[in-house]
Amino acid sequence: DTAVSQTPKYLVTQMGNDKSIKCEQNLGHDTMYWYKQDSKKFLKIMFSYNNKELIINETVPNRFSPKSPDKAHLNLHINSLELGDSAVYFCASTGGVPTGELFFGEGSRLTVL
Amino acid sequence: DAKTTQPNSMESNEEEPVHLPCNHSTISGTDYIHWYRQLPSQGPEYVIHGLTSNVNNRMASLAIAEDRKSSTLILHRATLRDAAVYYCILLGNYGGSQGNLIFGKGTKLSVKP
C-alpha cells in the first residue's frame, strides 16, 4: 500500500485553465504539506495543514488554494494556470516534527503550455 | 530554521563508505538535524535524524559533532541505488506548532560501479 499517493502523476494543460491535484495518506497523520520543485530542482514548501486547518501558507499566489476535506486528504487546486506554474508538486505527511519524519508522495508533474 | 551548508557534489565508488558533510554553525539548542535524499524522478525520502547523539538505522549513520555545528551522514557501503541528492536540514522544536522542512541545494552523490 502506498503511504502517500498523489493523482495525477502527469498533467499537461493550457495556460488559463484550472486544475487540481489530489493527495491522500493512509498513515493516520495529522499534518500534511504541499511542496513545489521547480526546473532548477529547488524544493519549496507551499502549504501545511494540521488536522484540516491551515498552519503554514508561504508566499504563494492566491490562485493556489489547498483544500483538506478530512485529515487524510489535502488537495491542491490551481486557477488560471501560468507557464511558471510548471513544476513537480509533492505532497507529504507527518505524524509530527521535528522528532518524526515526513513521508512524501511520488510527485505530480504539471506542464503548462 | 537555521541554514546548512553542503558540498554541491560528491563521488563514490560502489561498495565503499561515503561520508557526506554538513555544516550548521548557527544551529540552536532545540534544532534537530534531519537528512533526506531524493532519487531521480522520485519524492524526497527520509534517511535519518538526530539531536545530540550519533544515530544509526538500517539506511545510514549520523555522526554529530560535539558542538553540534556540523554533522556527517555515513553510508557504510554505497550502492548504485544510493545515487541521489542528499539534503541536510535543521528543524526546530516549536513546542507544538508544526515546523517545515526547508530544503537547500543538497549534495548530489554519484556512485561509480
Contacts between the chains, C-beta under 8 A, distances in Angstrom:
chain1	res1	chain2	res2	distance
A	4	B	43	7.8
A	31	B	98	5.2
A	33	B	100	6.8
A	35	B	103	8.0
A	41	B	85	7.4
A	42	B	103	7.2
A	42	B	105	7.6
A	43	B	38	7.8
A	43	B	44	6.9
A	43	B	87	7.9
A	43	B	103	4.0
A	44	B	103	7.3
A	45	B	100	4.6
A	45	B	101	7.0
A	45	B	102	7.3
A	48	B	98	5.7
A	48	B	100	5.7
A	50	B	98	5.4
A	55	B	97	7.1
A	55	B	98	5.2
A	56	B	98	7.2
A	56	B	100	5.6
A	90	B	43	5.1
A	90	B	44	7.2
A	92	B	43	7.6
A	92	B	44	7.8
A	94	B	98	7.7
A	96	B	98	7.7
A	97	B	32	7.9
A	97	B	91	5.6
A	97	B	98	6.3
A	97	B	99	5.3
A	97	B	100	7.9
A	97	B	101	7.6
A	98	B	31	7.5
A	98	B	32	3.9
A	98	B	34	7.1
A	98	B	49	7.5
A	98	B	91	3.7
A	98	B	92	6.4
A	98	B	93	5.3
A	98	B	99	5.9
A	99	B	32	6.9
A	99	B	49	7.9
A	99	B	93	7.7
A	101	B	34	7.6
A	101	B	46	3.9
A	101	B	49	6.9
A	102	B	36	7.6
A	102	B	44	7.4
A	102	B	46	6.5
A	102	B	101	6.1
A	103	B	46	7.2
A	104	B	43	3.4
A	104	B	44	4.9
A	104	B	45	7.0
A	105	B	43	5.5
A	106	B	42	6.3
A	106	B	43	5.3
A	107	B	41	7.9
A	107	B	42	7.4
A	107	B	43	5.3
